[in-house]
Amino acid sequence: MDKNESPRVLRPALAGSWFQVLGIFLGISIVYFERDPEGRATLWIALSLFFLCLFLYRLGMKYVLNSTGIAQIAFFGLAKPRFLEYRHITDVETRHNFATGVVGLAHVIISSGGLKPVMILIAQKEPEKLKENLARLARAQRIAPYGPVAPPEDAS
């Protein structure tokens, strides 16, 4: 990413959370329908909450890639805002679970030398391409962390 490029904004793909939230919704609705078979109001309330949760989840997280690093910004205090410089990235990997693997998404996990991941980019489209780009930017920043390396001057 060049210094003149505008920051790239990534958001979690909505499809990655459909299966998980749909499973929770179905579990809740089955319990309520056993108690009240004609509970149509409960179904509509649960369905509305399902779509509200999806909307807030999609709106709530974003990742900004700029020329020096990646920032995680959360809405409504869902997570602590973080910034990680590319030169501190030591490992980038992808993980698929069943729900995200079915729709072609994956979580991109970024590590910075410790045992715990520093940042997890949830439900990203084209995860392998993003993984390669982040690894390339991390290598480039480690080679020349403060700009291009000047050639050595001759002592003659």
DRENKE-470663 format. One record per atom (N, C-alpha, C, CB): residue number from 0; residue in one letter; atom name; x, y, z. Coordinates in steps of 0.05 Angstrom, whole numbers. Glycine has a CB too. Layout:
NUM_A_CA_X_Y_Z
...
This chain:
0_M_N_17_-23_0
0_M_CA_0_0_0
0_M_C_18_25_0
0_M_CB_-19_0_24
1_D_N_14_42_-19
1_D_CA_30_66_-21
1_D_C_21_87_-2
1_D_CB_29_77_-50
2_K_N_38_107_3
2_K_CA_32_129_21
2_K_C_9_146_10
2_K_CB_56_147_25
3_N_N_5_147_-17
3_N_CA_-15_164_-29
3_N_C_-42_150_-30
3_N_CB_-7_172_-56
4_E_N_-43_124_-26
4_E_CA_-68_109_-28
4_E_C_-86_116_-4
4_E_CB_-64_79_-29
5_S_N_-112_116_-9
5_S_CA_-131_120_13
5_S_C_-133_94_29
5_S_CB_-158_130_3
6_P_N_-140_96_55
6_P_CA_-142_71_71
6_P_C_-164_53_60
6_P_CB_-148_79_100
7_R_N_-159_27_63
7_R_CA_-178_7_54
7_R_C_-194_-2_78
7_R_CB_-164_-18_40
8_V_N_-220_-2_76
8_V_CA_-238_-9_98
8_V_C_-250_-37_93
8_V_CB_-260_12_102
9_L_N_-247_-55_112
9_L_CA_-258_-82_111
9_L_C_-279_-84_133
9_L_CB_-236_-104_114
10_R_N_-300_-98_127
10_R_CA_-321_-104_147
10_R_C_-326_-134_147
10_R_CB_-347_-88_141
11_P_N_-336_-145_169
11_P_CA_-343_-174_169
11_P_C_-365_-179_148
11_P_CB_-352_-183_197
12_A_N_-363_-201_134
12_A_CA_-384_-208_115
12_A_C_-409_-216_130
12_A_CB_-374_-230_95
13_L_N_-431_-208_121
13_L_CA_-456_-214_135
13_L_C_-462_-244_134
13_L_CB_-479_-198_123
14_A_N_-455_-257_112
14_A_CA_-461_-285_109
14_A_C_-448_-303_130
14_A_CB_-454_-294_81
15_G_N_-426_-294_141
15_G_CA_-411_-311_160
15_G_C_-426_-314_186
15_G_CB_-385_-298_166
16_S_N_-443_-296_193
16_S_CA_-458_-298_218
16_S_C_-486_-309_215
16_S_CB_-458_-272_232
17_W_N_-495_-312_190
17_W_CA_-523_-321_186
17_W_C_-528_-348_199
17_W_CB_-528_-324_156
18_F_N_-510_-367_195
18_F_CA_-515_-394_205
18_F_C_-515_-395_236
18_F_CB_-495_-413_194
19_Q_N_-497_-380_248
19_Q_CA_-495_-380_277
19_Q_C_-519_-367_289
19_Q_CB_-469_-366_285
20_V_N_-527_-344_279
20_V_CA_-550_-330_291
20_V_C_-575_-344_284
20_V_CB_-550_-301_281
21_L_N_-577_-356_261
21_L_CA_-601_-371_253
21_L_C_-605_-395_272
21_L_CB_-600_-380_224
22_G_N_-583_-408_279
22_G_CA_-585_-431_297
22_G_C_-595_-422_324
22_G_CB_-558_-444_300
23_I_N_-585_-400_334
23_I_CA_-595_-389_360
23_I_C_-624_-382_358
23_I_CB_-578_-364_368
24_F_N_-632_-369_336
24_F_CA_-660_-362_332
24_F_C_-678_-387_332
24_F_CB_-664_-346_306
25_L_N_-670_-407_317
25_L_CA_-686_-432_316
25_L_C_-688_-445_343
25_L_CB_-675_-451_295
26_G_N_-666_-446_358
26_G_CA_-667_-457_385
26_G_C_-686_-443_403
26_G_CB_-640_-457_397
27_I_N_-686_-416_403
27_I_CA_-704_-400_419
27_I_C_-732_-404_411
27_I_CB_-696_-371_418
28_S_N_-738_-404_385
28_S_CA_-765_-406_375
28_S_C_-777_-434_381
28_S_CB_-766_-401_345
29_I_N_-761_-455_380
29_I_CA_-771_-482_387
29_I_C_-779_-483_416
29_I_CB_-749_-503_381
30_V_N_-764_-471_434
30_V_CA_-771_-471_462
30_V_C_-797_-455_467
30_V_CB_-748_-458_479
31_Y_N_-800_-432_453
31_Y_CA_-824_-417_457
31_Y_C_-848_-430_445
31_Y_CB_-821_-389_446
32_F_N_-845_-443_422
32_F_CA_-868_-456_409
32_F_C_-878_-480_425
32_F_CB_-861_-464_381
33_E_N_-860_-493_440
33_E_CA_-869_-515_457
33_E_C_-887_-505_480
33_E_CB_-845_-530_469
34_R_N_-881_-481_489
34_R_CA_-897_-469_511
34_R_C_-923_-457_501
34_R_CB_-881_-449_526
35_D_N_-921_-444_477
35_D_CA_-944_-430_466
35_D_C_-946_-435_436
35_D_CB_-943_-399_472
36_P_N_-961_-456_428
36_P_CA_-961_-463_399
36_P_C_-971_-441_381
36_P_CB_-978_-487_396
37_E_N_-987_-423_391
37_E_CA_-997_-401_374
37_E_C_-983_-375_380
37_E_CB_-1028_-398_379
38_G_N_-958_-376_388
38_G_CA_-943_-352_395
38_G_C_-931_-339_371
38_G_CB_-921_-360_415
39_R_N_-947_-329_354
39_R_CA_-937_-315_329
39_R_C_-923_-289_336
39_R_CB_-960_-310_310
40_A_N_-932_-276_357
40_A_CA_-919_-250_364
40_A_C_-890_-256_373
40_A_CB_-935_-236_387
41_T_N_-887_-277_388
41_T_CA_-860_-284_397
41_T_C_-842_-290_373
41_T_CB_-861_-309_415
42_L_N_-852_-303_353
42_L_CA_-836_-309_329
42_L_C_-828_-284_315
42_L_CB_-852_-327_310
43_W_N_-846_-265_312
43_W_CA_-839_-240_299
43_W_C_-819_-223_315
43_W_CB_-863_-223_293
44_I_N_-822_-223_341
44_I_CA_-803_-209_358
44_I_C_-775_-222_356
44_I_CB_-812_-209_388
45_A_N_-774_-248_357
45_A_CA_-748_-262_354
45_A_C_-736_-257_327
45_A_CB_-752_-292_359
46_L_N_-752_-258_306
46_L_CA_-743_-253_279
46_L_C_-732_-224_276
46_L_CB_-765_-258_258
47_S_N_-746_-205_288
47_S_CA_-736_-177_287
47_S_C_-710_-174_302
47_S_CB_-757_-159_300
48_L_N_-707_-187_325
48_L_CA_-682_-186_340
48_L_C_-660_-199_324
48_L_CB_-685_-200_367
49_F_N_-666_-221_310
49_F_CA_-646_-234_293
49_F_C_-635_-215_272
49_F_CB_-658_-259_279
50_F_N_-652_-201_258
50_F_CA_-642_-182_237
50_F_C_-629_-158_249
50_F_CB_-665_-174_219
51_L_N_-638_-149_272
51_L_CA_-625_-127_286
51_L_C_-597_-135_295
51_L_CB_-641_-118_310
52_C_N_-593_-159_305
52_C_CA_-567_-168_313
52_C_C_-548_-170_289
52_C_CB_-568_-195_327
53_L_N_-558_-180_267
53_L_CA_-542_-181_243
53_L_C_-533_-154_233
53_L_CB_-557_-196_221
54_F_N_-552_-135_234
54_F_CA_-546_-108_225
54_F_C_-525_-95_243
54_F_CB_-571_-91_224
55_L_N_-528_-98_269
55_L_CA_-509_-86_288
55_L_C_-482_-99_286
55_L_CB_-520_-87_316
56_Y_N_-482_-125_282
56_Y_CA_-456_-139_279
56_Y_C_-441_-130_254
56_Y_CB_-461_-170_277
57_R_N_-456_-127_232
57_R_CA_-443_-118_207
57_R_C_-434_-89_209
57_R_CB_-463_-120_184
58_L_N_-450_-72_222
58_L_CA_-444_-44_225
58_L_C_-422_-40_246
58_L_CB_-469_-29_233
59_G_N_-421_-57_266
59_G_CA_-405_-53_290
59_G_C_-375_-56_287
59_G_CB_-414_-71_310
60_M_N_-366_-73_269
60_M_CA_-337_-78_267
60_M_C_-327_-68_240
60_M_CB_-331_-108_271
61_K_N_-304_-56_240
61_K_CA_-291_-50_215
61_K_C_-261_-50_220
61_K_CB_-300_-23_203
62_Y_N_-246_-56_198
62_Y_CA_-217_-58_199
62_Y_C_-207_-39_178
62_Y_CB_-207_-87_194
63_V_N_-189_-21_185
63_V_CA_-178_-1_167
63_V_C_-149_-8_161
63_V_CB_-182_28_178
64_L_N_-142_-13_136
64_L_CA_-115_-18_128
64_L_C_-104_7_115
64_L_CB_-113_-42_108
65_N_N_-83_19_127
65_N_CA_-71_42_115
65_N_C_-41_36_109
65_N_CB_-73_67_134
66_S_N_-26_56_104
66_S_CA_2_51_95
66_S_C_20_42_118
66_S_CB_13_77_84
67_T_N_13_46_143
67_T_CA_31_38_165
67_T_C_21_14_181
67_T_CB_35_60_183
68_G_N_-5_8_180
68_G_CA_-15_-14_196
68_G_C_-45_-19_192
68_G_CB_-9_-10_225
69_I_N_-55_-35_210
69_I_CA_-84_-42_209
69_I_C_-97_-35_235
69_I_CB_-87_-72_203
70_A_N_-120_-22_233
70_A_CA_-135_-14_257
70_A_C_-161_-29_259
70_A_CB_-140_17_257
71_Q_N_-168_-38_283
71_Q_CA_-194_-50_288
71_Q_C_-211_-30_303
71_Q_CB_-191_-77_304
72_I_N_-234_-23_292
72_I_CA_-251_-3_304
72_I_C_-278_-16_309
72_I_CB_-254_22_286
73_A_N_-287_-15_334
73_A_CA_-313_-27_341
73_A_C_-333_-5_348
73_A_CB_-309_-46_364
74_F_N_-358_-11_341
74_F_CA_-380_7_347
74_F_C_-394_-3_371
74_F_CB_-399_8_322
75_F_N_-406_14_387
75_F_CA_-421_6_411
75_F_C_-403_-8_432
75_F_CB_-444_-11_404
76_G_N_-377_-4_431
76_G_CA_-360_-16_451
76_G_C_-358_-46_450
76_G_CB_-369_-8_478
77_L_N_-362_-57_426
77_L_CA_-360_-86_423
77_L_C_-333_-97_428
77_L_CB_-369_-94_395
78_A_N_-312_-82_422
78_A_CA_-285_-90_427
78_A_C_-268_-65_430
78_A_CB_-274_-108_404
79_K_N_-245_-69_443
79_K_CA_-227_-47_447
79_K_C_-214_-39_421
79_K_CB_-205_-55_469
80_P_N_-213_-14_414
80_P_CA_-199_-6_389
80_P_C_-170_-13_390
80_P_CB_-203_25_384
81_R_N_-159_-23_368
81_R_CA_-131_-31_367
81_R_C_-118_-21_342
81_R_CB_-129_-62_369
82_F_N_-92_-18_343
82_F_CA_-76_-11_319
82_F_C_-51_-29_320
82_F_CB_-69_19_318
83_L_N_-45_-41_298
83_L_CA_-22_-58_296
83_L_C_-6_-50_271
83_L_CB_-30_-88_294
84_E_N_19_-43_275
84_E_CA_36_-36_253
84_E_C_44_-61_238
84_E_CB_62_-20_262
85_Y_N_47_-59_212
85_Y_CA_54_-82_195
85_Y_C_80_-94_204
85_Y_CB_55_-74_166
86_R_N_99_-78_213
86_R_CA_126_-89_219
86_R_C_125_-106_244
86_R_CB_145_-66_223
87_H_N_104_-105_260
87_H_CA_102_-122_284
87_H_C_88_-148_278
87_H_CB_87_-107_306
88_I_N_77_-151_255
88_I_CA_62_-176_248
88_I_C_83_-198_243
88_I_CB_44_-172_223
89_T_N_79_-220_257
89_T_CA_97_-243_254
89_T_C_84_-266_239
89_T_CB_108_-253_281
90_D_N_58_-269_242
90_D_CA_44_-291_229
90_D_C_16_-283_221
90_D_CB_44_-316_248
91_V_N_8_-292_198
91_V_CA_-20_-288_188
91_V_C_-30_-315_179
91_V_CB_-21_-266_165
92_E_N_-53_-323_190
92_E_CA_-65_-348_182
92_E_C_-95_-346_179
92_E_CB_-58_-371_203
93_T_N_-107_-365_166
93_T_CA_-136_-365_162
93_T_C_-148_-389_176
93_T_CB_-144_-364_132
94_R_N_-172_-386_186
94_R_CA_-186_-409_198
94_R_C_-215_-408_188
94_R_CB_-186_-407_229
95_H_N_-224_-432_180
95_H_CA_-251_-436_171
95_H_C_-266_-452_192
95_H_CB_-252_-450_143
96_N_N_-291_-445_197
96_N_CA_-309_-463_211
96_N_C_-331_-471_192
96_N_CB_-321_-449_237
97_F_N_-348_-488_200
97_F_CA_-368_-498_181
97_F_C_-386_-476_170
97_F_CB_-386_-519_195
98_A_N_-395_-458_187
98_A_CA_-413_-437_178
98_A_C_-400_-418_158
98_A_CB_-423_-421_202
99_T_N_-375_-411_162
99_T_CA_-362_-393_144
99_T_C_-351_-408_120
99_T_CB_-339_-377_158
100_G_N_-343_-433_123
100_G_CA_-332_-448_101
100_G_C_-352_-454_79
100_G_CB_-320_-474_111
101_V_N_-377_-457_87
101_V_CA_-398_-463_67
101_V_C_-402_-440_48
101_V_CB_-425_-469_82
102_V_N_-399_-415_58
102_V_CA_-403_-392_41
102_V_C_-377_-380_31
102_V_CB_-419_-371_56
103_G_N_-355_-393_35
103_G_CA_-329_-384_24
103_G_C_-316_-362_40
103_G_CB_-333_-375_-3
104_L_N_-321_-360_65
104_L_CA_-308_-340_82
104_L_C_-289_-353_101
104_L_CB_-330_-323_97
105_A_N_-273_-337_114
105_A_CA_-255_-347_135
105_A_C_-247_-324_154
105_A_CB_-229_-359_123
106_H_N_-238_-331_178
106_H_CA_-228_-312_196
106_H_C_-198_-309_191
106_H_CB_-234_-320_226
107_V_N_-188_-285_189
107_V_CA_-159_-280_185
107_V_C_-147_-273_212
107_V_CB_-154_-258_164
108_I_N_-128_-289_222
108_I_CA_-117_-286_248
108_I_C_-89_-275_246
108_I_CB_-117_-313_264
109_I_N_-84_-252_259
109_I_CA_-58_-239_258
109_I_C_-44_-241_285
109_I_CB_-61_-208_250
110_S_N_-20_-251_285
110_S_CA_-4_-254_310
110_S_C_20_-235_309
110_S_CB_6_-283_313
111_S_N_29_-229_333
111_S_CA_52_-210_335
111_S_C_73_-220_355
111_S_CB_42_-183_344
112_G_N_81_-245_352
112_G_CA_103_-255_368
112_G_C_94_-269_394
112_G_CB_121_-233_375
113_G_N_71_-264_404
113_G_CA_62_-277_428
113_G_C_46_-303_422
113_G_CB_44_-258_444
114_L_N_36_-315_443
114_L_CA_20_-339_439
114_L_C_-8_-333_431
114_L_CB_20_-355_465
115_K_N_-19_-311_439
115_K_CA_-46_-304_432
115_K_C_-47_-288_406
115_K_CB_-60_-288_455
116_P_N_-68_-291_390
116_P_CA_-71_-274_367
116_P_C_-76_-245_376
116_P_CB_-94_-283_349
117_V_N_-65_-226_361
117_V_CA_-68_-198_368
117_V_C_-94_-187_357
117_V_CB_-44_-181_357
118_M_N_-101_-196_333
118_M_CA_-125_-186_319
118_M_C_-137_-208_303
118_M_CB_-118_-161_302
119_I_N_-164_-210_303
119_I_CA_-178_-229_286
119_I_C_-197_-214_269
119_I_CB_-193_-250_304
120_L_N_-193_-217_242
120_L_CA_-211_-204_223
120_L_C_-233_-225_218
120_L_CB_-196_-196_197
121_I_N_-257_-219_227
121_I_CA_-279_-238_227
121_I_C_-292_-240_200
121_I_CB_-299_-231_248
122_A_N_-297_-264_190
122_A_CA_-313_-270_166
122_A_C_-306_-252_142
122_A_CB_-342_-267_173
123_Q_N_-282_-256_132
123_Q_CA_-272_-240_109
123_Q_C_-276_-255_83
123_Q_CB_-243_-233_114
124_K_N_-283_-239_63
124_K_CA_-284_-250_35
124_K_C_-255_-251_25
124_K_CB_-302_-232_17
125_E_N_-250_-270_8
125_E_CA_-223_-275_-4
125_E_C_-201_-275_18
125_E_CB_-217_-253_-25
126_P_N_-203_-293_37
126_P_CA_-184_-292_60
126_P_C_-155_-298_51
126_P_CB_-193_-312_80
127_E_N_-151_-316_32
127_E_CA_-124_-323_24
127_E_C_-110_-299_11
127_E_CB_-124_-346_4
128_K_N_-125_-284_-5
128_K_CA_-113_-260_-17
128_K_C_-106_-239_4
128_K_CB_-133_-248_-38
129_L_N_-124_-235_23
129_L_CA_-119_-217_45
129_L_C_-95_-226_62
129_L_CB_-144_-214_63
130_K_N_-93_-252_67
130_K_CA_-70_-263_82
130_K_C_-44_-257_68
130_K_CB_-74_-293_86
131_E_N_-43_-262_42
131_E_CA_-19_-256_26
131_E_C_-12_-227_26
131_E_CB_-22_-266_-3
132_N_N_-32_-209_23
132_N_CA_-26_-180_23
132_N_C_-15_-171_50
132_N_CB_-52_-165_17
133_L_N_-27_-181_72
133_L_CA_-17_-173_99
133_L_C_11_-184_104
133_L_CB_-36_-183_121
134_A_N_17_-208_95
134_A_CA_44_-220_99
134_A_C_64_-204_82
134_A_CB_44_-250_91
135_R_N_56_-196_58
135_R_CA_74_-181_40
135_R_C_80_-153_53
135_R_CB_62_-177_12
136_L_N_59_-140_63
136_L_CA_63_-114_76
136_L_C_80_-116_101
136_L_CB_36_-101_83
137_A_N_77_-138_116
137_A_CA_93_-142_140
137_A_C_122_-146_133
137_A_CB_82_-166_157
138_R_N_128_-162_112
138_R_CA_155_-166_103
138_R_C_168_-140_94
138_R_CB_157_-187_81
139_A_N_153_-125_78
139_A_CA_164_-100_68
139_A_C_170_-80_90
139_A_CB_144_-87_48
140_Q_N_153_-79_111
140_Q_CA_157_-60_133
140_Q_C_181_-70_151
140_Q_CB_132_-58_150
141_R_N_185_-96_153
141_R_CA_208_-105_169
141_R_C_234_-100_155
141_R_CB_205_-135_175
142_I_N_234_-102_129
142_I_CA_258_-96_113
142_I_C_265_-67_115
142_I_CB_255_-105_84
143_A_N_246_-50_111
143_A_CA_251_-21_111
143_A_C_229_-7_128
143_A_CB_250_-9_82
144_P_N_231_-9_155
144_P_CA_210_1_172
144_P_C_205_31_171
144_P_CB_215_-7_200
145_Y_N_225_46_164
145_Y_CA_222_75_165
145_Y_C_226_87_137
145_Y_CB_241_88_184
146_G_N_218_73_117
146_G_CA_220_84_90
146_G_C_241_68_74
146_G_CB_227_113_90
147_P_N_247_76_49
147_P_CA_266_62_33
147_P_C_294_64_44
147_P_CB_265_73_5
148_V_N_308_42_41
148_V_CA_336_41_51
148_V_C_354_55_31
148_V_CB_345_12_55
149_A_N_370_74_41
149_A_CA_389_88_24
149_A_C_413_71_18
149_A_CB_397_115_36
150_P_N_424_72_-6
150_P_CA_448_57_-12
150_P_C_471_67_4
150_P_CB_455_57_-42
151_P_N_490_50_11
151_P_CA_513_59_27
151_P_C_531_78_11
151_P_CB_530_35_36
152_E_N_542_98_25
152_E_CA_559_117_11
152_E_C_588_106_9
152_E_CB_560_145_27
153_D_N_601_113_-13
153_D_CA_629_104_-16
153_D_C_647_119_3
153_D_CB_638_108_-46
154_A_N_667_105_14
154_A_CA_686_118_32
154_A_C_709_131_18
154_A_CB_696_97_52
155_S_N_709_129_-9
155_S_CA_732_140_-23
155_S_C_731_170_-26
155_S_CB_735_128_-49
